[in-house]
Amino acid sequence: MVMEKIVLGMGALRLFSGTIEVIAAILIIYLGTVERAMMINAGLAVLGPTVLILVTTLGLFGLAGKISLVKFALIFIGVLFILAGLLK
């Protein structure tokens, strides 16, 4: 039951993120200027990693009792590498 709620939460966050992406794409086309498109794109650059962290956190919470501490640490380090790669 708890696992289903976690999976539902993960899916809902991804659905929310995807909806925001589609709305942003429509706005970019509607507004029609490179300057405004870049502003919208910058906002999406913040949203993507935030959703990644939230969904991964929910997933790890659901796996907490099922995977070893070493695997848990490796997943966490992997997420940190992804975030570090986004910085530059």
C-alpha positions in Angstrom: 0.0 0.0 0.0 2.8 2.4 0.9 4.7 1.4 -2.2 1.7 2.2 -4.4 1.5 5.7 -2.9 5.2 6.2 -3.6 4.8 5.1 -7.2 1.7 7.3 -7.6 3.7 10.3 -6.2 6.6 9.6 -8.5 4.2 9.4 -11.5 2.3 12.5 -10.4 5.5 14.5 -10.1 6.7 13.4 -13.6 3.2 14.2 -15.0 3.3 17.6 -13.4 6.8 18.2 -14.8 5.8 17.1 -18.3 2.7 19.3 -18.3 4.8 22.3 -17.3 7.2 21.4 -20.2 4.4 21.3 -22.7 2.9 24.6 -21.5 6.4 26.2 -21.7 6.8 24.9 -25.3 3.4 26.4 -26.2 4.4 29.7 -24.6 7.7 29.8 -26.4 5.9 29.4 -29.8 3.2 31.8 -28.8 5.5 34.6 -27.6 7.8 34.1 -30.6 11.0 35.9 -29.5 14.3 34.4 -28.7 14.7 36.5 -25.6 11.4 35.3 -24.1 12.1 31.7 -25.2 15.4 31.9 -23.3 13.7 33.2 -20.2 11.2 30.3 -20.2 14.0 27.8 -20.9 16.0 29.2 -17.9 13.0 28.5 -15.7 12.8 25.0 -17.0 16.4 24.5 -16.2 15.5 24.9 -12.6 12.5 22.7 -12.8 14.2 19.6 -14.3 16.8 19.0 -11.5 14.2 19.8 -8.8 11.9 17.1 -10.2 14.8 14.7 -10.6 15.7 15.1 -6.9 12.1 14.8 -5.7 11.3 11.7 -7.7 14.6 10.0 -6.8 14.0 10.8 -3.1 10.6 9.3 -3.3 12.0 6.2 -5.0 14.8 5.8 -2.5 12.3 6.2 0.3 10.4 3.3 -1.2 13.5 1.2 -1.6 14.9 2.0 1.9 14.5 -1.5 3.4 15.1 -3.4 0.2 18.6 -2.3 -1.0 21.9 -2.4 0.7 23.5 0.8 2.2 26.2 0.6 -0.5 23.7 0.6 -3.3 21.8 3.4 -1.6 25.0 5.5 -1.4 25.9 4.7 -5.1 22.5 6.0 -6.2 22.9 9.1 -4.2 26.4 9.7 -5.6 25.0 9.2 -9.1 22.4 11.9 -8.6 25.1 14.2 -7.3 27.1 13.6 -10.4 24.1 14.4 -12.6 23.6 17.6 -10.7 27.3 18.5 -10.9 27.2 18.0 -14.6 24.3 20.4 -14.9 26.2 23.2 -13.3 28.8 23.6 -16.1 
